[in-house]
Amino acid sequence: MNYLFNPPKNKITLLARSQALAGFTIGNLASLAGLVVPENLKKNKGWIGKLIELYLGANSQNKAEQDFVHLGIELKTIPIDSSGNPKESTFICTASLINNVGISWKTSNVRNKLSSILWVPIESNTNIPLKNRRIGISLLWRPSLREDIMLRKDWEEIINMIIFGQVNYINNFHGMLLKLQPKALNKNILTKGIGDKGENIMTIPRSFYLRKSFTKIILSNNHIV
C-alpha cells in the first residue's frame, strides 16, 4: 500500500494527524482510501495497522526499522474492549535465536522499537462488525527510566536463555513486562536455534511481545482507559 499522506515532518504533525482519526470507523477510513473492509481479521491480522499507516504516512521500508524512521517512532494499533482495556499482548519484533553473543540492550532491535511508540487504540468488541469499529484517541509514549530498567531486565533474562540453549524452556512466566512467545503461520515453519548442549536445532520462531497488563498501565497512565 502507498501512504495517502507524505511522512509527517515532526512529532507534533504526526500526533495531530493520528488524533484527528479519533471517532472515525474502520469503514469510514477504508471508504476514503478506496479499500474494502474484510469480514474479519483471521486471515488479515495486520490489515488495520496498514490502513492506519496509510493515513499517518508511515515510511518504513522493512520490519527492522521503526514505522516513522525519520522521527524514531514505532506505530502500534492496540485492540481494546468496551472498558478500554487491551485485549491481547502487543507484538514488538521477531526474535533472533542465533548470533546473539555480544548483543546489548542499548543496541537491540527490541529497545529500538520500544524507544518511542505511537499507540492507536481500536475498538475491538466482537459484537460490532469490523467496519463499524471506531478509532480511539492516540498517544505518544516513551518508557520511563524505571520502565526501561524493567524492560532491560526482562530482555536480558530471555536473551541469556536463548544464548545458553534454553529457548525451548522459555514460557509465559519469564518476563514481567516483556515476554517471548511462538509466532508462525503454522507449526511446520521452523527456524534455526541453539539446543541445550550448544548444538544447532530447528525450532518454532519466536517473537517479543509486551504483556497486556503493561499496556493497560500505559493506556491508563495517559488517561485512555
Summary of the structure (lengths in Angstrom):
residues: 225
radius of gyration: 18.2
end to end distance: 31.4
largest distance: 55.8
contacts: 648
relative contact order: 0.16
helix: 30%
strand: 20%
